[in-house]
Amino acid sequence: MRIVGTIDHPILKITVFKMDNKFSIKFENGLLEQTFKIRGGSEINSFEDIQKLVDPKWLGEVMQMLQQMNQSKLEATSRFLAVNGAEEFDDIL
């Protein structure tokens, strides 16, 4: 797998990879990432095609999914801490 390019975005780091006849588009925001794999073919066969594919509508949907992922992580962490008990301190009066 090799990096064929990056797509500029003010919030996300977007990296495009290619291996054999497949492209992978990785969207990163902090500790969260989401990757889409696209099979290359007659319609999508270059980095330029991928740049066109990653349009504002898709970027908005990706941002929403990353927000949902972050919310899920926060909720799971809260449940974990509730079950395992957060470190408790003595009350200070």
N, C-alpha and C positions, 0 to 999 in steps of 0.2 A: 504494500500500500504506500502510495506517495501523495504528498500534498501537491495539488495542482493550483491552488490559489486561496485567497481569503477575500471575503466580501466585507467592505466597510460598513459599520453600524455604530451609532453613538453609545449603545448600551451592551449589545451582544458581541461576542467574539464568534465569527462565523468562518469555519475552515472547511474547505472542500478537498476531499481525498478521492483518489481513483485507484482501483485495483481490478485488473482484467477488464471486464466490460461493465463494471459497476462504479457508481459515484456514491460517496457518503458525504452528507452535509451535516456537520456538527455545529450546533448552536450552544454556546456557553454563556452563563451568567453567574459569576461567582462560583460557588461550589456545585451548581446544578448544570447539567448538560443534557442535551437531547440530540439524538442522531437519527437521520432519515437516510435510508439506502434507496438509491434510484438505479434501476437497471438501464444501462445505456442501450441505445438502439437508433433507429432511423431518425427519431425526433429529438432525442437528447444525446448528444455525443461530444460535447465540448464544455469547457469551463464557462464560456460565454453563454451557452444554453442554460447552464445552471444559474448563472447570474440573472437571467431573465425569469427563470422559474421562481426564484426567491423574490417574490413581489411584495408590496406593502401589505396586502391582505394576509398572505401566508405569515409574514413576520409578526403581524398583530396576533394571529392565532398561536404562533409559537410563544410569544410573550405571555399570553393568557395561560398556556399549558405550563410554562415555567413557574408562573405565579401559583398555579394549582399544586404543582409539585412541591414548591416551597411551603405552602399551607399544609399539605399532607405531612411533610417532614416535621414541621412545628407541632402539629397535633400528635404525631407518633412520639416525639420527644417528650411532650407533656404527659402522655399516658405512661411512658417509661418511667419518668421521674415520679409520678404519682404512685406507681406500683412499687418501685424500688426505693422510694423515699429520698427526697433531696436532703442534702446535708443540713442538719438542724443546728441552730445556734441557741444559746441561752438567751432568754429575754433580758433586755437591759432596761431598767426602770429609771 
